[in-house]
Amino acid sequence: MEKSGHFKLAYTDRGQGVPILFIHGYPLSKNLWEEQIKGLSTQFRCIAPDLRGYGGSWDLTVAYEGYPYSMEMLAEDCAHLLTDLGIEEPVVISGLSMGGYVSFAFYRLFPQRVRALILTATRPGADSPQAQAGRDDAIVSATLYGFEPIIESMLPKILSPKTYLSNPELVERVRRIMGEATAKGIIGSLEGMKERLDSTPMLQKITCPALIISGADDQIIPTAESHAMKNSIPNAELVVIEDAGHLPNMEQPEIYNQAVLRFLNALYSEDQ
């Protein structure tokens, strides 16, 4: 999909049936959903875009310095993609980490287009002042030294300690996916996350079913926050996956896919 010749959105579209839109986190790409697309596309239509500035997507519309890729902007990009694909029916929105922030923005903007939410390793709240300062430090670091220091500092935190020490192949795969990001993607999304709205007041107003998935060893978003989110959304369930950190869908893909399939099969059996 292109906008005015300056914006191209790369995406994967595989399978048939009920659409699931997979929204990746920072600083990753649609490639983090490979195991979900492989495992779920036999029953569902799996759509996974690269957000602006990540993977195969690019944006030449503005200089990136100080320009936020707001969560609402990214949500609107996803909505345009669905429209371009001719999908008007409500879809399942599945977001991980920053992708969860985009999912909340999508629901806020287009509630009628959401059949269900799958929220993985994410939180509804806005950044604290300390977290905002951390985003600013990362922007400075990326500007002065490039992205390698960010990638290397994030790797031990984004994976469970067990995964990081025992699965070097996955560590390298995550490193490679992070390395696909552009300066505009990194800095734009850091600015956007820093300025994002607090979605906590919206939780009680979410009327669609929600599945919350948390890694038991998540060092970025503790499972306690996932429990609190589950208790705030009227029709929500929580699955905590052992031996997984901030990327449970990559660290324990079979368990993750089973949880998603149980949720979706129960959801759509109610519709029949």
Residue pairs with C-beta under 8 A, 6 or more apart in sequence:
1 7
1 8
1 9
1 11
1 80
1 81
1 84
2 8
2 9
3 61
4 61
6 59
6 60
6 61
7 52
7 57
7 58
7 59
7 60
7 61
8 56
8 57
8 58
9 49
9 50
9 52
9 57
9 77
9 81
10 30
10 49
10 50
10 55
10 56
10 57
11 30
11 47
11 48
11 49
11 50
11 81
12 30
12 33
12 37
12 46
12 47
12 48
12 49
13 45
13 46
13 47
13 85
14 37
14 41
14 45
14 46
15 37
15 40
15 41
15 42
15 43
15 44
15 45
15 46
16 45
17 43
17 44
17 45
18 44
18 45
18 91
18 92
18 115
18 264
18 268
19 44
19 45
19 47
19 82
19 87
19 89
19 91
19 92
20 40
20 44
20 45
20 46
20 47
20 91
20 92
20 94
20 118
20 264
21 47
21 48
21 49
21 78
21 81
21 82
21 91
21 92
21 93
21 94
22 30
22 33
22 36
22 37
22 46
22 47
22 48
22 94
22 95
22 99
23 48
23 49
23 51
23 74
23 78
23 93
23 94
23 95
23 96
23 99
23 100
23 102
23 103
23 106
24 30
24 32
24 33
24 48
24 50
24 51
24 54
24 96
24 98
24 99
25 32
25 95
25 96
25 97
25 98
25 99
25 100
25 121
25 122
25 246
26 97
26 98
26 186
26 189
26 190
26 193
27 54
27 147
27 150
27 151
27 154
27 178
27 181
27 185
27 186
27 189
28 54
28 174
28 177
28 178
28 181
29 50
29 54
29 55
29 56
29 177
29 180
29 181
30 48
30 49
30 50
30 54
30 55
31 55
31 177
31 180
32 96
32 174
32 177
32 247
32 249
32 250
33 46
33 48
33 249
35 249
35 250
35 253
35 256
35 257
36 46
36 94
36 249
36 253
36 256
36 257
36 260
37 46
37 48
39 253
39 254
39 257
40 46
40 257
40 260
40 261
43 261
43 264
44 92
44 264
47 81
47 82
47 85
47 87
49 57
49 77
49 78
49 81
50 56
50 57
51 57
51 69
51 74
51 77
51 99
51 102
51 185
51 189
52 58
52 59
52 69
52 73
52 74
52 77
52 184
52 185
52 188
53 59
53 64
53 69
53 181
53 182
53 183
53 184
53 185
53 186
53 188
53 189
54 180
54 181
54 182
54 185
55 180
55 181
57 185
58 182
58 184
59 184
59 188
64 183
64 184
64 187
64 188
65 143
65 187
66 191
67 184
67 187
67 188
67 191
68 188
68 191
68 192
68 194
68 195
69 185
69 188
69 189
69 191
69 192
70 105
70 192
70 195
70 196
71 98
71 101
71 102
71 104
71 105
71 192
71 193
71 196
71 197
72 105
72 108
72 109
73 192
74 102
74 105
74 189
74 192
75 102
75 103
75 105
75 106
75 108
75 109
75 110
76 109
78 102
78 106
79 106
79 109
79 110
79 113
82 88
82 91
82 113
89 115
90 112
90 113
90 114
90 115
90 208
91 113
91 114
91 115
92 114
92 115
92 116
92 117
92 118
92 264
93 103
93 106
93 107
93 114
93 116
93 117
93 118
94 103
94 117
94 118
94 120
94 260
95 101
95 102
95 103
95 104
95 117
95 118
95 119
95 120
95 122
96 120
96 121
96 122
96 247
96 249
97 120
97 121
97 122
97 220
97 221
97 246
98 122
98 189
98 193
99 120
99 122
100 119
100 120
100 121
100 122
100 123
101 122
101 193
101 196
101 199
103 117
103 119
103 122
104 124
104 199
104 202
105 196
105 197
105 199
106 113
106 114
107 114
107 117
107 202
107 206
107 208
108 197
108 199
108 202
111 207
111 208
114 208
115 208
115 267
116 208
116 209
116 210
116 211
116 263
116 264
116 267
117 206
117 208
117 209
117 210
117 211
118 210
118 211
118 213
118 260
118 263
119 210
119 211
119 212
119 213
119 229
120 212
120 213
120 214
120 248
120 249
121 213
121 214
121 215
121 218
121 220
121 221
121 246
121 247
121 248
122 221
123 221
123 225
123 229
124 198
124 199
124 200
124 202
124 203
124 229
124 232
125 198
125 199
125 200
126 196
126 197
126 198
127 135
127 193
127 194
127 196
131 194
132 194
135 190
135 191
135 193
135 194
136 194
138 150
138 190
139 187
139 190
139 191
141 149
141 150
142 150
142 183
142 186
142 187
142 190
143 187
147 178
147 179
147 181
147 183
147 186
150 186
151 175
151 178
151 179
154 178
155 164
155 171
155 174
155 175
155 178
156 164
157 219
157 220
157 245
157 246
158 174
158 219
158 220
158 245
158 246
158 247
159 170
159 171
159 174
159 245
159 246
159 247
159 251
160 215
160 216
160 217
160 218
160 219
160 243
160 244
160 245
160 251
161 217
161 245
162 217
162 243
163 170
163 171
163 243
163 244
163 245
163 251
164 171
167 251
170 250
170 251
173 250
174 247
174 250
200 232
203 229
203 232
203 233
204 232
204 233
204 234
206 233
206 234
206 235
206 236
207 234
207 235
208 235
209 235
209 236
209 263
209 267
210 233
210 235
210 236
210 237
211 236
211 237
211 239
211 259
211 260
211 263
212 226
212 229
212 230
212 233
212 236
212 237
212 238
212 239
213 226
213 238
213 239
213 240
213 241
213 248
213 249
213 256
213 259
213 260
214 221
214 223
214 226
214 238
214 239
214 240
214 241
214 248
215 223
215 240
215 241
215 244
215 245
215 246
215 247
215 248
215 251
215 252
216 223
216 240
216 241
216 242
216 243
216 244
217 242
217 243
217 244
217 245
218 244
218 245
218 246
218 248
219 245
219 246
220 245
220 246
221 246
223 240
226 238
226 240
227 238
229 236
229 238
230 236
230 237
230 238
237 263
239 259
241 248
241 251
241 252
241 255
241 256
241 259
242 252
243 251
243 252
244 251
244 252
244 255
244 256
245 251
248 255
248 256
249 256
